[in-house]
Amino acid sequence: MNNQLRTAYLLRGGSSDELSRERLMSLAPSAYADAAHAGTSPRYAFFPTDTVIEALRETGWAPVNAQQQRARVEDRHGFQKHLIRFHRREHLGRAVLHDSRLELLLMNSHDGGCAFRLFAGVFRLVCANGLIVSDASYGAISIRHTRKTVDEVIAASRGIAEHSDRIGDNIESFRRRTLSPVERHDFADRALTLRYKHLPTAPVRPAFLLQTRRADDQGDSLWQTFNTIQENLIRGTQPDRFMARLESRRPARVRGLTGLDSQLSINRNLWELAASYLN
């Protein structure tokens, strides 16, 4: 059950409904710790994620899902890194940025592992995928735990909302850019190295990342190619049986990512890679 909770957003893709405090607690209990982990430094200022969630809720950001990292050390359980996703309340249930809408991602931990971090994201309705905008488009914001934490998070969230038009412009540019077959395969090659440093060690051929899951992604635009590859890299692929036969081994596949840091890293780097095809 814990694994299902950690990957709930990937499997269900968010929600059109604002989640209650009780539902968020069931998805990411660590966000509701009432004290810092005993091993934190005396200089560590505890500031509960719960307080920030409710402050964002009051300013129109609706929490739609949450997940938490697996605690590798037992005594860290209940204090580990967690991620809460928000949509603007007035945007729930509809697309605003073409076939998508803006997301705000809030990361924190209560074991001293990280400060509050905010990321701009895009939620694509057609496939329920969460995409994360690269630093080049809108940088991630890190906020220390202090008495001014809430004010700083609210100000940062407003800044992300104000840049939604720029993010929408990026998506429109992705939609208008047509990739040649050579460029699509080059994109797949480079994308696969985001997870596997050396292509010969990858479990599937790069072209396997171009296999679409729905009619809306069948096409050669940069937006369609980017979304197809993103979904396969994050959710995983089917086994590459042809490659297995060529190498006389058992079929292998790209496995779905469950770690918060790995999901964020792949998503942000993939967005930056897609943007490089606009130049």
C-alpha positions in Angstrom: 0.0 0.0 0.0 2.8 2.4 0.8 4.2 2.1 -2.7 0.8 2.8 -4.1 0.6 6.0 -2.0 4.0 7.2 -3.1 3.2 6.8 -6.8 -0.5 7.9 -6.6 0.1 11.0 -8.6 1.8 9.1 -11.4 -0.9 6.5 -11.6 -4.0 8.8 -11.2 -2.4 11.9 -12.6 -3.8 14.4 -10.1 -7.4 15.4 -9.7 -10.1 17.9 -10.7 -11.1 18.1 -7.0 -9.4 20.0 -4.2 -8.2 17.5 -1.6 -9.1 17.8 2.1 -6.6 18.0 4.8 -7.5 14.4 5.8 -6.9 13.1 2.3 -3.6 14.8 2.1 -2.6 13.3 5.4 -3.3 9.8 4.0 -1.2 10.4 0.9 1.8 12.2 2.6 1.7 11.8 6.4 5.2 13.3 6.7 3.8 16.7 5.6 1.9 16.8 8.8 4.7 16.1 11.3 4.2 18.2 14.4 7.9 18.5 15.2 11.3 18.1 13.5 13.2 14.8 13.5 15.3 14.4 16.6 18.5 14.3 14.6 18.2 17.8 13.2 20.6 20.5 14.1 19.7 22.9 17.0 19.9 25.7 14.3 17.2 24.0 12.3 14.0 26.0 12.5 11.0 23.7 12.3 8.2 25.0 10.1 5.3 22.6 9.3 4.3 22.0 5.7 0.7 21.9 6.9 0.9 25.6 7.7 2.2 26.5 4.2 -0.4 24.2 2.5 -3.3 26.0 4.3 -1.8 29.4 3.5 -1.6 28.6 -0.2 -5.1 27.2 0.0 -6.3 30.6 1.3 -4.7 32.4 -1.7 -6.5 30.3 -4.3 -4.1 27.3 -4.7 -6.0 24.0 -4.4 -3.9 21.0 -3.4 -4.8 18.1 -5.8 -2.3 15.4 -4.8 0.7 14.5 -2.6 3.4 11.9 -2.4 6.3 11.2 -0.1 9.7 9.6 -0.5 10.3 6.2 1.0 12.2 6.5 4.3 15.4 4.5 3.9 16.1 4.7 7.7 13.3 3.6 9.9 13.5 6.5 12.4 13.1 9.0 9.5 9.6 7.7 8.7 7.1 10.4 9.2 9.7 13.2 8.6 10.9 12.4 5.1 10.7 14.4 1.9 7.3 15.0 0.5 5.8 16.8 -2.5 2.4 18.6 -2.7 0.9 19.6 -6.0 -1.5 22.6 -6.4 -3.7 23.9 -9.2 -5.3 27.3 -9.2 -8.8 26.7 -7.8 -10.5 28.6 -10.7 -8.7 26.3 -13.2 -9.9 23.0 -11.7 -11.6 20.8 -14.3 -10.5 22.7 -17.4 -7.5 23.4 -19.6 -6.0 26.9 -19.5 -2.6 26.4 -21.3 -3.8 24.7 -24.5 -4.5 21.1 -23.3 -2.9 21.7 -19.9 -3.0 23.9 -16.8 -0.5 25.4 -14.5 0.8 23.5 -11.5 2.7 24.6 -8.4 4.9 21.9 -6.8 5.9 22.3 -3.1 8.6 20.1 -1.7 9.8 20.0 1.9 11.0 17.6 4.6 11.1 17.6 8.4 14.4 15.8 8.9 16.6 18.7 7.8 17.1 17.1 4.3 15.8 20.1 2.3 14.4 23.6 2.6 11.0 24.4 1.1 11.3 24.3 -2.7 8.8 25.5 -5.2 8.7 24.4 -8.9 6.5 25.5 -11.8 4.8 22.7 -13.5 2.3 21.8 -16.2 -0.6 19.3 -15.8 -1.6 17.8 -19.2 -5.3 16.8 -19.1 -5.3 14.5 -22.0 -2.9 12.0 -20.4 -3.0 13.2 -16.7 0.8 13.7 -16.9 2.6 16.2 -14.6 5.4 18.0 -16.4 7.9 20.2 -14.7 9.3 23.4 -16.2 13.0 23.7 -16.4 15.1 26.3 -14.6 15.7 28.0 -17.9 11.9 28.8 -18.2 11.2 29.5 -14.6 13.8 28.6 -11.9 13.0 26.5 -8.8 12.8 28.6 -5.6 14.4 27.4 -2.3 13.1 29.0 0.9 14.7 28.4 4.3 12.6 27.5 7.4 12.2 30.9 9.2 9.4 32.9 10.7 9.0 34.5 7.2 8.6 31.2 5.4 4.8 31.6 4.7 5.2 35.1 3.3 8.1 34.0 1.1 6.2 30.9 -0.2 3.1 33.0 -1.0 5.2 35.6 -2.8 7.0 32.9 -4.8 3.7 31.2 -5.7 2.4 34.5 -7.1 5.5 34.9 -9.1 5.0 31.5 -10.7 1.3 32.3 -11.5 2.4 35.6 -13.1 4.7 33.7 -15.4 2.0 31.3 -16.6 1.7 33.3 -19.9 5.4 32.7 -20.5 5.0 29.0 -19.8 2.0 29.0 -22.2 4.2 30.6 -24.9 6.7 27.8 -24.4 4.0 25.2 -24.9 2.7 27.0 -28.1 6.3 27.0 -29.5 6.6 23.3 -28.7 3.2 22.7 -30.5 4.2 24.7 -33.6 7.7 23.1 -34.0 7.7 20.2 -36.4 10.5 17.7 -35.9 12.0 15.7 -38.8 12.4 11.9 -38.3 16.1 12.4 -37.7 15.4 15.0 -35.0 12.8 12.8 -33.3 15.3 10.0 -33.1 18.0 12.3 -31.9 15.6 13.6 -29.2 14.9 10.0 -28.1 18.7 9.2 -28.0 19.4 12.2 -25.9 16.4 11.7 -23.6 17.4 8.1 -22.9 20.8 9.2 -21.6 19.0 11.2 -19.0 18.3 7.9 -17.3 21.1 5.8 -18.6 24.4 7.5 -19.0 25.6 5.2 -21.8 23.1 4.1 -24.4 24.5 0.5 -24.7 23.5 -0.1 -21.1 19.9 1.0 -21.6 17.3 -1.8 -21.5 15.5 -0.6 -24.6 16.3 1.1 -27.9 15.9 4.9 -28.0 13.2 4.5 -30.6 11.1 2.6 -28.0 10.6 5.9 -26.2 8.7 7.2 -29.3 5.9 4.6 -28.9 2.7 6.6 -28.3 0.0 5.6 -25.9 -2.9 7.7 -27.3 -4.1 9.2 -30.6 -3.5 12.8 -29.4 0.3 12.1 -29.2 0.6 10.6 -32.7 2.4 13.3 -34.7 5.7 14.9 -35.2 5.4 18.1 -33.3 7.9 18.8 -30.6 5.0 18.9 -28.0 3.7 15.5 -29.0 7.2 14.0 -29.1 8.2 15.5 -25.8 5.0 14.2 -24.1 5.4 10.7 -25.5 9.0 10.5 -24.4 8.3 12.0 -21.0 5.5 9.5 -20.3 7.7 6.5 -21.3 10.7 7.7 -19.3 8.6 8.4 -16.1 6.0 5.7 -16.2 8.1 3.1 -17.9 7.9 1.1 -21.2 7.0 -2.3 -22.3 9.9 -4.8 -22.6 12.0 -4.5 -25.8 11.8 -8.1 -27.0 13.6 -7.3 -30.3 16.6 -5.9 -28.6 16.6 -8.9 -26.2 16.7 -11.3 -29.2 19.6 -9.4 -30.8 21.6 -9.6 -27.6 20.4 -13.1 -26.6 19.1 -12.1 -23.2 15.8 -11.8 -21.4 13.6 -8.8 -22.4 14.0 -5.7 -20.3 12.1 -2.4 -20.0 12.5 1.1 -18.7 10.9 0.9 -15.2 8.7 3.6 -13.8 10.2 6.1 -11.5 9.0 6.4 -7.9 11.6 8.6 -6.3 10.7 12.3 -5.9 14.2 13.5 -6.8 14.5 11.3 -9.8 11.1 12.4 -11.1 11.9 16.0 -10.7 15.3 15.7 -12.3 14.2 13.8 -15.3 11.2 16.1 -15.9 13.1 19.3 -15.6 16.0 18.1 -17.8 13.6 16.8 -20.4 11.9 20.1 -20.6 15.2 21.8 -21.1 16.2 19.3 -23.8 12.9 19.9 -25.6 13.5 23.7 -25.5 16.9 23.2 -27.2 15.0 22.2 -30.4 13.5 25.6 -30.6 16.9 27.2 -31.3 
